[in-house]
Amino acid sequence: MGRGRAKAKQTRVARKLKYDSHVIDLDSLRQELNVDVAEDSEPDDDVQAPVDRQEGR
């Protein structure tokens, strides 16, 4: 009992996040997260290609 008000608030917040348009400053976000643009564009050497398990069947 008593969850009606909390659920209504969660629903209101979720709708606001979903439907409101947000302007995101990507440059300041990169700076805040300390992400180097060139670093993300190169593939990782230690990542292996997925193995096709149905190849031998």
Rosetta silent file (secondary structure, phi, psi, omega in degrees, C-alpha in Angstrom):
SEQUENCE: MGRGRAKAKQTRVARKLKYDSHVIDLDSLRQELNVDVAEDSEPDDDVQAPVDRQEGR
SCORE:     score description
SCORE:     0.000 S_00000001
   1 L     0.000  154.905  176.392    0.000    0.000    0.000 S_00000001
   2 L    81.855    8.766 -178.235    1.024    3.571   -0.469 S_00000001
   3 L   -89.224   -8.385 -176.038    2.981    2.916   -3.616 S_00000001
   4 H   -59.133  -43.653 -178.466    0.637    4.897   -5.863 S_00000001
   5 H   -69.692  -40.879  178.985    2.326    8.245   -5.378 S_00000001
   6 H   -66.161  -41.868  179.372    5.829    6.828   -5.826 S_00000001
   7 H   -66.097  -38.939  178.249    4.814    4.930   -8.954 S_00000001
   8 H   -63.002  -39.244  178.577    3.150    8.032  -10.384 S_00000001
   9 H   -67.443  -42.081  177.967    6.330   10.010   -9.817 S_00000001
  10 H   -61.637  -41.138  178.690    8.465    7.310  -11.460 S_00000001
  11 H   -64.247  -42.483  179.662    6.103    7.263  -14.435 S_00000001
  12 H   -63.574  -43.499  179.397    6.214   11.046  -14.721 S_00000001
  13 H   -66.045  -41.968 -179.940   10.028   11.090  -14.590 S_00000001
  14 H   -63.218  -43.303  178.107   10.289    8.260  -17.128 S_00000001
  15 H   -63.930  -39.333  179.024    7.961   10.035  -19.568 S_00000001
  16 H   -63.093  -43.848  178.996    9.888   13.260  -19.167 S_00000001
  17 H   -66.343  -35.729 -176.240   13.179   11.502  -19.929 S_00000001
  18 H   -75.133  -42.951 -169.306   11.689    9.658  -22.887 S_00000001
  19 H  -101.489  -20.311  178.487    9.818   12.441  -24.637 S_00000001
  20 L   -74.254  140.651  177.344   11.664   15.660  -23.797 S_00000001
  21 L   -82.159  135.484 -178.760   14.271   16.681  -26.304 S_00000001
  22 L  -118.646  135.968  175.726   17.714   16.945  -24.825 S_00000001
  23 L  -100.303  120.259 -176.601   20.607   18.877  -26.256 S_00000001
  24 L  -110.570  125.734  175.746   23.859   17.087  -25.491 S_00000001
  25 L   -88.190   97.094 -174.216   27.184   18.853  -25.735 S_00000001
  26 H   -66.315  -33.381  179.517   29.359   15.946  -26.882 S_00000001
  27 H   -64.569  -44.284  179.449   32.617   17.879  -26.647 S_00000001
  28 H   -70.395  -30.448  176.791   32.125   18.714  -22.985 S_00000001
  29 H   -67.115  -42.860  176.653   31.003   15.127  -22.337 S_00000001
  30 H   -61.214  -42.172 -179.563   34.196   13.769  -23.926 S_00000001
  31 H   -65.387  -40.453 -179.138   36.250   16.202  -21.867 S_00000001
  32 H   -67.218  -36.460 -179.289   34.431   15.220  -18.682 S_00000001
  33 H   -88.614   -3.537 -179.225   34.930   11.519  -19.354 S_00000001
  34 L    56.287   48.975 -179.757   38.524   12.054  -20.526 S_00000001
  35 L  -102.216  131.807  176.075   37.924   10.159  -23.765 S_00000001
  36 L   -93.329  127.555 -176.334   40.312   10.542  -26.660 S_00000001
  37 H   -62.851  -42.162 -179.273   38.498   10.473  -30.012 S_00000001
  38 H   -66.757  -29.398 -179.512   41.379    8.760  -31.832 S_00000001
  39 H   -65.921  -37.481 -177.855   41.534    6.091  -29.139 S_00000001
  40 H   -77.062  -22.554 -174.238   37.969    4.943  -29.817 S_00000001
  41 H   -81.647  -15.609 -179.336   38.371    4.760  -33.588 S_00000001
  42 L   -92.695  138.252  177.809   41.082    2.067  -33.535 S_00000001
  43 L   -71.303  151.572  179.126   40.095   -1.587  -33.098 S_00000001
  44 L   -78.461  138.412  179.823   41.388   -3.410  -30.063 S_00000001
  45 L   -75.919  -30.158 -175.112   44.164   -5.922  -30.713 S_00000001
  46 L   -85.501   -0.410  178.640   43.181   -8.242  -27.876 S_00000001
  47 L   -86.672  126.769 -178.719   39.601   -8.728  -29.095 S_00000001
  48 L   -97.421  152.645  176.827   39.131  -12.030  -30.885 S_00000001
  49 L   -70.348  146.665  179.952   36.662  -12.752  -33.653 S_00000001
  50 L   -65.710  146.064 -178.514   33.665  -14.853  -32.579 S_00000001
  51 L   -91.928  130.560  177.937   33.975  -18.587  -33.208 S_00000001
  52 L   -83.866  107.105 -174.665   31.356  -20.190  -35.425 S_00000001
  53 L   -76.458  -17.748 -178.956   30.348  -23.262  -33.431 S_00000001
  54 L   -93.458    9.888 -177.684   28.212  -24.774  -36.202 S_00000001
  55 L   -67.337  -37.343 -176.832   31.096  -24.919  -38.644 S_00000001
  56 L   -85.542   -4.335 -176.942   31.906  -28.582  -37.909 S_00000001
  57 L   -87.489    0.000    0.000   28.324  -29.872  -38.081 S_00000001
